[in-house]
Amino acid sequence: MLDTKLKNRHKLAVVLILLTIMTASLSVMTQYHQWYQEENKAIEQDRREELTSEDFLEQFIEASYILYNTESTREEADSDGFNEFLEEYMSDVKEEFDSFYPYLDYQVKDEDGKVVAKSKVESKQSLSEKNMDAFALGMVITYDENGTPSVKIEKSDYQAEQITELREVLNRFQEDNPEWDDDYYETDTQGMFQTPKDRTYIFAMTEENLQTYFEHYFYVGTHAPESANNFIVILMIIVAALAMLYPVFPSLKTGEEKIFHAPLEAVVIIFWIMLAVIFNHCGWLFQRNNGIADFFDFTVWILVFAIVYWTASCVRHIYTMGIRRYLKEETLTGSSWKYIRQIWQLLMTKGKNGLQKCYHSLTDIDFREKSNKTILKIVGVNFLILAITCSLWFFGIMALVVYSVVLFLILRKYYNDLQEKYAVLLKATGEIAKGNLDVKITEDLGVFQPFKPEIEKIQNGFKKAVDEEVKSQRMKTELITNVSHDLKTPLTAIITYVDLLKNEKDEEKKKEYIDVLERKSLRLKVLIEDLFEISKASSKNVTLNIIDVDVVNLFKQVKFELEDKIKAANLEFRCTYPEEKVILPLDSQKTYRIFENLLVNIVKYAMPYTRVYVEITKEKEKVRIRMKNVSATELNFNPEELTERFVRGDTARNTEGSGLGLAIAKSFTELQKGKLKIETEADLFKVEVQLGT
């Protein structure tokens, strides 16, 4: 029951907060039309002041002078020389004219009323003294035969003020602007700037050009009226005061929400950004929709007064918590002060240690060392060069002394760093030499850094060599074990059956024993021959009889001779051969043995009633023979070791054979500069033989 009552009170506080923010927002929006009118009056006043200003009207007088002195119809005019004169002596006047000229329509007439020059702006309007209806501003400036000017405003909203200001400008033009007077310059520029005579200048500007010119070169902004700023500030103060007041009433249960415990730094930044944006752009808000407020304005002011309320609610905790506790708990700086102090202390310690190292480095210098002498010579030469350059400046010599000391310390530190990094490198290579191939160089070696990957390559090479040696020793041990086993099995059988044969009287059993002895002796013969074959192949003591061999035809021959065994194994071969003959220089007997051993291996270990895929393809000067079959047993061995001596896929060694078939095939392939690769994928056994160069 109590919990429900507290929730209802908190809801009431939320409603009050929303009403406060919405009321302030609506109050601002009700004043839009009035502020819009006041702002327009201010803009109009700014426009009047700019259009009647001396700076603006003076540009028409300057334009008449510049146009006269660059007029191509006058024989005495020197257009190029005058432009150079403007660039050198009156660059500010030229810049003003260049910015003013693109927006100006004009006509220049001589004493006979003939048009001698006219503008090229794109207003597309016909300009004359009597026709200025299409223009927002028009004037006529006339110079008589003596150069005396007169001015008349033909079209303007501020005609009276402008004519008065223009006459004042003309009256003081020569007096207040000595740069227009020939006597102001040296002899070589006298006569360069001539006063217009017998000329009438008709100047005009369209409303579009006039507005564009002012937008570019004068600031006529949308300033919010002072009354609007004052009213908004008062509303902000009221909202902030209510934000302070509502938490005073315990029944409202507000003020301690998590949102009102934001860090002070974030509160200040967001509040000042809001103030800057709103007071710089509220004039734009009034003008945006001609003084009519809409939902966008309502959203903007809701956000503004929500930030004001939030800021006041957050800052209120300075009073409730006390300044010390507030700064410690409600500011990022206070909560991080411990870490800031630690970082500061660390920086101070590092700086102090650095200074101490520099001091000790300076006091510990031994100039008897060869390295220090060399560095000192380099610094001395450098000092002499710089001293000659700065010899005319006393303080420069003092700076060079300090510079030379610093340079020596830097070079000495660099040299010492090199020695340290070299020691690290030397230590690592020493460890490797001792047999520690796992040593790691974690330090930065600087200029010796390229040695780090090379040392790692050496380590990897040594590790690989060690692994190969270990593997070789293991294979030798397995070879002895397997040879002993494979030789012992038929030999034991032969001895056993010989003993049985000695004591047997039954002729039928004698015949049976003799058959067994024959098979075991043949088995022993095949094993010994295979041993000799692999031994000769491994020692490269094999003579190859190279002839041109039709690889496809040879493979077909081997497959045909093994056809009975293939049928007995219930295998179906799917062979793909190239259409043309494939002739390669090979040893036909060794190649025959390669194909025979591979096919016999498939017949022994392939799953019955499956298909075997054979593909022979020709690639330039090479031939690839790919064989794929499904294994009858799980392929849980390393395919790379399958071509080693006495290694079988059936680890129980329960199939008849020497275990050397694939090893012999690989050796004979490599003897003929080819490659044999075995891969397994699940129960799929794949062999690829590449022959040719």
N, C-alpha and C positions, 0 to 999 in steps of 0.2 A: 504494500500500500504506500509506504514511504518512498519507495523507488519510483513508483508511478507519479507521485506528486512532484518529485525532483525533476523528472523528465518533462512534465508539463510546464514547470517554471523555466526550464532551459529553453523550451520551445517558445515561450513568451519572450525571452531575451532575444532569440533569433529573429522573431517577428519585429521587435522594436528596432533592432539593428538594421534590418532590411527597410523598414519604414523610414528610418533616419536617412539612409543613403538614397532611397528613391525620392524622398521629399526634397532633398538638396538638389538632386539631378533635375527634377521637374521645375524647381525654382529657377535654375539657370536657363532652362529651355524656354520658359515663359518670357524671358527678356530678349530672346534672339532678335525679334523684329526691331525693337528699339535700338539695340546695339548695332544692328545691320545698317540702320539709317545713320547713326552717329559715325560709323566707320566710313560710309560712303562720303559723308561730308568731309571727313578728315582726308580721304583719298583725293577728293576734288580740290581741297585746299592745297594739298601737296602738289597736285598737277598745276594749279594756278601759279604757285610760287616758282615751280621749275620753269614753266613756259614764259614767265615774265622776268626771269632772273637774268642778270648781266652775263653770266657764263654762257647761257643758251643763246641769247640774242647777239652776243659778240661774234659768234661763229658765222653769222650771215655776213658781217662786215669783213671778217677774215677771208671768207670764201670769195667775196668780190675782189679783194686784193690778189688772192692766189690765182683766180681765173683770169684776171687782167694780165698778170705777169707771165702766165703760161699760154696766152692767146696766140694761136698760130697765124692769125691774119695781120698782126702788127709786125712791121719790118724790124723794129728795134727790139722786139721781144727775143729773149734767149731762154727757151724753155728748158733745155738741158742744164745750162748754167744755173738757172734759178732753182731747179730741183736739187742740184748739188748744194747750192747755198742754203736751202731749207734743211737738208739732211745734216749739214755741218753746224749751222748757227741757230736754227729754229726747229729742232726735231720735235719739240712738244707741240708747236703749232701744226706741223705736218701730220703728226699722229692724230690730233683732234680733227683735222680736215679729212683724213682718210677714213675715220670712223663716221663722220657726218655725211660725206659725199654720197654713199650708196642709197641714202634715204631721201635725197634732195632732188626735186624737179626745178630746172631753171632754164631761162633764156637770157642771152646777152645781145643787146642791140646797140648799134653805133648811133652817131648823131643824126643820121638820115633815117633811122628806124629800121635798118636792115639787120636781120638776125645773123650774128657772127659766130654764135656758139649756143649749144643747147645740151640738156642733160640726156643721159642714156639709161636712167632708171626705168624699171618695168612697171610703172604705174599705169601706162597706156592711156593717160589723160592728156587732153589738148590744153596747153597752157598759154594764156595771154593775160594782159593787164585787165581786160574787161570780162574774162571768163575764168572765175575761180570757184565756181559752184561745186566742183567735184573735189575740192581740197579743204582740209581742215584749217590750214594756215597758209596765208599768202601775203607777200610784201613786195614793194618796188623800191629799189635804191638807185638814185640817179646821181651821177657825177658830171658837173658841167665842164667847160673847156679849161677851167682853172683847177679842177679836181675837188671842187667844193661839193660835199654830198648833201642829198636830201632824201628823206625816207617817208614812205606811205604804207600803212597797213591796209590791205585790201580785204582780207578775210581772216577773222580770228574771233574766238569767244572772249578774248581779253584784250581787245583792240586798244582801249584807252591806256591801260597800264603798260602795254608793250610799246606804244608809240612814244610815251614819256621816257621809258627806260632806254629805248633805242637812240633818242635825241641826246640823252646824257652820255651814252656810249660814244656817239659820233663826236660830241664836243670835246671829250677828254681822250679820244683815241690816240692822237699824236702826242699829247702831253704825258699820259700815263704809260705808254708803251714805246720806250726808246728803241726797241728792236725793230720798229717799223721805220725809224728815221735813218736816212743815209749817213748822217754825221756820227752815228753811234759806232760805226764799223771802221776798220782800217781802210787804207786807200784802195786796196785791191778789191774791196767789196762795195765801194761807193757806186751809186747809180744802179745797183743790182735790183733793188726793191723800189718799184715805181708806183706812184699813186694813180688810181684809175682816172681817166679824163674822157669826156664825151662818150660815156657809156651808161646804159640803163640795164640794171640787173633785176630780173623778175624771179623771185624765189617762191617755192610752194612745197608743201608736204601734205600728202594724203593722211587721212586718219589712221590708216593701217601702218604706213611708214612712220608716222609720228609716234604711235603707240609702241611699235617694235623698237624704235630708237631709244625711247625712254626705258623700256624694259631691259635693254642691254647696258645703257650707260648712266642711268639714274635709278635710284632705289625709291620706288613708289610701292611700298609693301602694304600688306593687309594687317595694319596694327589694330589690335583690339582696343576699344576705347578705355580710358582710365577708369571710368565708372564700372565697366565690366570686370576689370581686374580687381577693383576694390570689392565688388559684390561677391566674386568667386572666393577671394581671400576670407571675407567675413563668413561665408558658408563653410569653408574649410575649418575655420576656428570653432564654429558652432559644432560641427561634426566631431572634431577632435575633443571638444569639451564634453560632449555626450559620451564619447568613448571612454573618457576618464570617469564620468559620473555613473554610468550603468553598473559597473562592478562594485560600487559603494553599497548598493542594495543587495544584501545577502540572498534575498528571496529570488533574485534573477539568476543566480548561479552562473555568472558569466565573467570573463576576464582571465580565467586560468586555463582556457583551452590551449591545446598544443600549438595551434596556429599563431597564437599571440606570444609565443616564446621563441620567435625567430632571432637569429644572431643580429646584434646591433649593426654590424657592418652591412649586412644584406638589406636591413630595413632602411638605412641611410641612403644607400646606393639607389634602391628602387624608388624611394620617395623623391630624391633629387632628379632622377631621370624623368619621373612623372611630371614634376614641376616644370622642368625645362621644356618638355614636349608640349604640355598643355598651354603654357603661357606664350610659347613661340608660335603656336598653331591655332589658338582659339579664334583669332581673327579670321583664319581660313575657314573654320567651322561656321562662323556667322555668314560668310560670303558664299559658302559651298552651295547652298540651296536657296539663295536670295532671302536669307533671314527666316526660313521655315525649317523647324526642327523635325527630324524623322527618327526612325528606330536606330540608325547608326549613331546619331548624336546621343540618344538615350543610353546606348551601350557604352559610349565613350565616357559619359559623365558618371554612370554607375561605377565604372572601373576606377575613375579618378577618386571619387568619394569613398569607395571601398578601400583604396590604398591609404587615404587619409585616416580612415577609421582604424585600419590595421596598424598603421604606423603609431598612432596615438596609444592604442591598446598595448603595443609592444613596449613603447617607451615608458608607459605608466609604471612598469615594474621597477624602474629606478627608485620610485617613491616607496613601493611596497617591500622591496628586497634590500634597499640600501645600495649606495653607489658601489661599495667594495664588493659585496656579494654579487651584484648585478654584472659588474665588469668581469668577475671571475667565471660566472656561470652562463651569462647570456651574450657573451662576445666570443668570436672566433680567436681573437688575440689572447683573451684571458684563459680560455680552455686549452690553448696551445702554448701558453707562456713557458711551461716547463721545457717543451721541445725547442722553442725559440731560444731560451737561455742556454740549453745544451749545445745548440748549433753555434750560437755566438761564442760560447766558451771554447768549442772545438776550433772555430776559426781563429780565435785569439791565440790558442795554444799552437796551432799550425804556423801562424804568423810569427810567433815568438821563437818557435823552434827553427823556422826558416832563417830568421835574422841571426840566431845563434850559430847555425851552420855556416852562414856566410862569414860571420866573424871568425869562427874557428878555421874555416877554409883559408881565410886571409892570413891568419897567424901561423898556420901549419904549412905554409908553402915552403918547399925546399928547392931553391933555385939551382942546386947542384944536380938535380935530376935532369936527364936529357930531354924528357917530354916537356918539363916546365920551361927549360931554356928555349926549346923550339917555339912553344906558345908565346913566350915573352918576346922573341924576335918578331913573330907575326904581329903581335900587338904593337911593338915599337915601330915597325914599318907603317902600320895603319895610323899610328899616332902622328908620325912625321907628315904623312900625306894630308891628314886632316888639319894639322897645325899650320902647314903652308897655306891651306885654303882659308883658314880663319885667323891668320897671323895679324891682321889689322884690327882684330876685335879682342880686347883683353878678356872679357868675360867668356868669350868663346874658347880661349885657351884653358880657363878654369873648368869649363864644361867638358873639354876634351880629356882632362886629367881624370875626372870622375868616370867618363865614358870608357876610357882605357882600362881602369880598374875593373869596372863591371864586365867589360868584354873578356878580360883575362879570366875572371871567375867563371864566366859562362863557358868559355872554351875548356877550362880545366875540369869543370863539372861534366862537360860532354865527354872528355877523354876518360875520366874516372868511370862514367857510365859505360863506356865502351869496354873498359877493362872488366867491370862487373859482369856484363853480358857475355863477354868472352869466357870468363871463368865458369859461368853457368853452362855454356856450350861445351867447354872442355870437360866438365864434370859428367855431363850426360854421355858424351862419347866414351869416357873412361868406364862408365857403368856398362855400356853396351859391350865394350871390349872384354869386360869381366864375365859376360854372359847374361846380364840382366836385360832382357829384351823388352821388359814391361816398363822401363823408366819413362816418365812423362816430363816434358818441358812445359811448365805452366807459366813461366815468366815471359814478359815481352822482351824479345831479343834485339829490338831496334833494327839497326842496319844488318844484323845477322839473322833477321826474321826469315829470309828465304831459305836458310839452312834447316829450319824446323821441319817443313814438309819433306825435305830430302832425307833427314834423319829418320823420320817416320817411315819413308819408303825403304830405307835400309833395314829398319826393325822388321817391317812386314816381310821383306825378302829373306832375312835370317829366319824368321818364324816359319815361313813357307818351306825353306830348305830343311829346317829341323823337322817339320811335320812330314816332309817327303822322306827324310831319312828314317824317321820312326815308322812310317808306313812301309818303307822298304824292308826294314828289319822284321816288321810283323809279317809281311808277305813271305820273307825267307823262312821264318819259323813255320808259317802255315804250309809253305811248299814242302818242307822236310816232313812235316806231319802228314800232309795229304799224300805225298809220294810214298812214304812208308806204308800208309794205310792201303793205297791202291795197289802197290806192289805185293804187299803182304797177303791181301785177300786171295788173289788167284794162286800165288805161290803156296799158301797154306792148303788150298784145295788140291793142288797138284800133289803135294807131299802126302796128304790124307788118302787120296785115291790110289797113289802108288802103293802105299802100305796095304790098302784093301785088296789091290790087284795081286799082291804077292801071295796072299792066303786064300784067295777065292778059287773054288774048284768049278763053279757053275760057269759055263761058257757064255751064256746069255748075259749074266751080270758082268763078266769080264768085258764083253763088248760094250756094255753100257758105261762101265768105268772108263774104258778107252775113249769113248765119245766125249765124256765129261773132261778127261784130261786134254783132249784135242781142243775143246772150246776154251778151257782155262789158259792153255798155252798160247792160243791165238790171241786171247784177251791180253795176256802178258806181253805178247809181241807188239800189239797195237799200242799199248801203253808206253812201251819203251821207244817205239818209233815216234810217237807224239812228243815224248820227252826230248828226243834228239832234234825233232823239227823245231820246237819252241826254243830249245837251247841255241841252235844255229841262227834262228831268226833274231833272237835277242842280242846275240853277239855280232849281228850283221855279216856273219860268215856264210853267206848264201850267194850262189852264182845265179843270176837271172838270165834266162834265155828269152830276150825280147823279140817278139815278132808281131805282125799285124793280126789282131784278134777281133773277130766279130762278136762283140759282147753279148748281143741278144741271142745269137745262135748258140753260143757257148752256154748261156743260162738255160735255154730250152733243152739242150743236150743233158745237162745235169739233172734238170727236173724230170726228163723222160726216164733216166736211169733210176731215179728214186720213186717212180710212179707207184710201184708195188707197196712201198712203205707208206706213201701218201694215202693210198686207198685203205691200207690196213689201219691207219690212224683216223679214218673217216673225216678227212679234211677236203674242203672244196677250194681250189685256187682260182682267184680272179686276177688275171694278169693283163697289164696294159703295156704295150711295146710301141716304140716309134715305128713309123711306116718305112723309113729308109734304114739301110744298114748303118750300124754304129761300129766303126773300125777304130781301134786304139792300139798303140804300141805297148803290149803287155806280155808277161810271162804266162802262157796259156795254162801250164800245169798248176802254177800258184793261184791263178785266177779261178781255175776249176775247183781247187781245194777251198777257196773262199766261199764260192757259191754252195759247194757241197756241205761244208760245215754249217752254214747259215740255214740251209734247208733241213738238214738233219736235226739241228737244234729246234726248228719249228715243229718237225714231226714228233720229236720226243716230248715237247712241253706244251703244245697247243691243245686247247680243249677240243675233244672230239665233236664232230657234227657242227663245226663252225667254219667260217670262211677265212681264207688267208689272202690278203691283198698285196700284189706285187706290182710296182710301177717303175719302169725304166724310162728315163727322160734324158735327152741330149741337150746340153747347154754349152754352146760354142765348142771348146776343145775338151769339155768335161762330160762325164756320164754319171748320173745319179741313179742308184738302185735303192728303192724304198720298199721295205717289207713290214707288214702289220699283221698281227694275229692276237687272238684272245688266249690268255694263259689259262691252263687248267688249274694252276695253284695260285695262291695270293702272291702278288709281286711286292714283297716286303723287304727288298734288298736294295743296295745302292747300285744303280745301273752302271756307274763309272767303274766299279770294281768287278763287274761281271766279266770283263775281258782280261782280268788278271789271271795268273796261272792257278789252276785247280780251284777256281771259284765257280759254284753252280747256283742256279736258282733254287734247286731243292736242297736245302741245307742238310737234310738227312742222308744225302748221297745214296738214294735208293734206286737210281736209274743207272743203267749200264753206260759206261763211257769214261773217258779220261778226265773230263772237266777242263780240257785244253782246247776244245773246238773253237770257241769264240776268241780265245787268246791267240790261237794260230791264225784265224781269219784276220784279226786286227794287225798282227805282225806282218803277214803277207801283203795286206793292203798298204801299210805304211812303207814297206820295202819298195813298193811301186809308186811312191810319192802320193799316195791317196790318203783318205780319211775314213774311219769307221766310227759311227756314233750310235749309241744305244740310248733310248728314252723309254720311260714307262708312264702311263697315264691310267690310274686305277688298275684294271686287269688287262689293259691294252699294252702289248709289247711291240716296240717299234725299232727297226734297224735301218740306218741310212749309210750307204757306202758311196763314196765319191772317188772315181777313178779318172786319171788324166791330169794334165797340168794346165 
